[in-house]
């Protein structure tokens, strides 16, 4: 995935609670749904036990706002707060530089 200077990154870190029923299916659906959104550039997600981090890449802040406004995404966020997450944090960052190896 080539990430260009000037794009935006949404970093979502979370900790799951004891009730995880239905969580994996919802998380997979959100990744699938985000990829259908205009301005979506890519996503990486990892989970180590109860700790998770998802990093998504977007062309603009408007694309991020449209994703946040998506009705299915909004319903999943609400269910996450009510049922699955003990806590979460979200940061939106602008990419100033991007480089890598391999």
C-alpha positions in Angstrom: 0.0 0.0 0.0 1.5 3.3 -1.1 0.6 6.1 1.3 1.2 9.6 0.0 2.1 12.7 1.8 -1.0 14.8 2.5 -3.4 11.9 3.1 -5.0 11.2 6.4 -4.7 8.3 8.9 -7.3 7.3 11.4 -5.8 5.3 14.3 -8.3 3.3 16.3 -7.0 1.5 19.4 -9.3 -0.5 21.6 -9.6 -3.0 24.4 -12.4 -5.6 24.3 -14.4 -6.6 27.3 -15.6 -10.1 28.1 -18.6 -10.1 25.7 -17.1 -10.7 22.2 -20.0 -12.5 20.6 -20.5 -11.1 17.1 -17.5 -8.9 17.3 -15.3 -10.6 14.7 -18.0 -10.6 12.1 -18.7 -6.9 12.8 -15.0 -6.0 12.6 -14.7 -7.9 9.3 -17.8 -6.1 7.9 -16.5 -2.7 8.9 -13.2 -3.3 7.0 -15.2 -4.5 4.0 -17.6 -1.5 4.2 -14.8 1.0 4.6 -13.1 -0.2 1.4 -16.3 0.7 -0.5 -16.2 4.3 0.7 -15.0 7.1 -1.6 -11.6 8.4 -0.6 -10.6 5.2 1.1 -6.9 4.3 0.5 -6.3 1.2 2.7 -6.4 -0.4 6.1 -4.3 -2.5 8.4 -5.7 -4.1 11.6 -4.1 -6.3 14.3 -5.4 -7.8 17.5 -3.3 -9.3 20.4 -5.8 -10.8 22.8 -8.1 -8.0 24.0 -5.9 -5.2 22.6 -6.5 -4.1 19.0 -5.4 -1.4 16.6 -6.8 -0.5 13.2 -5.1 2.1 11.0 -7.1 3.3 8.0 -5.9 5.7 5.3 -8.0 8.3 3.6 -7.7 10.9 0.8 -9.2 13.7 2.9 -10.9 14.8 6.1 -14.2 14.9 4.1 -13.8 11.2 3.3 -13.3 10.5 7.0 -16.4 12.5 7.9 -18.4 10.6 5.3 -17.2 7.3 6.7 -18.2 8.4 10.2 -21.6 9.4 8.9 -22.2 6.0 7.3 -25.3 4.5 8.9 -24.0 0.9 9.2 -20.7 2.2 10.7 -22.6 4.4 13.2 -24.7 1.4 14.3 -21.5 -0.7 14.8 -19.9 2.2 16.8 -22.9 2.3 19.1 -22.9 -1.4 19.6 -19.2 -1.3 20.3 -19.7 1.3 23.1 -22.7 -0.6 24.5 -21.4 -4.2 24.3 -17.8 -4.9 23.1 -15.3 -2.2 24.1 -14.0 -1.5 27.6 -12.3 1.5 26.1 -11.1 2.9 22.9 -9.2 5.9 21.5 -9.3 7.4 18.0 -6.8 9.8 16.5 -6.9 11.5 13.0 -3.5 12.5 11.7 -2.2 14.0 8.5 0.8 12.3 6.8 3.7 14.6 6.5 6.2 12.0 5.3 6.0 8.4 4.3 8.8 6.0 3.4 9.6 2.4 3.9 11.7 -0.6 2.9 10.8 -3.9 1.1 
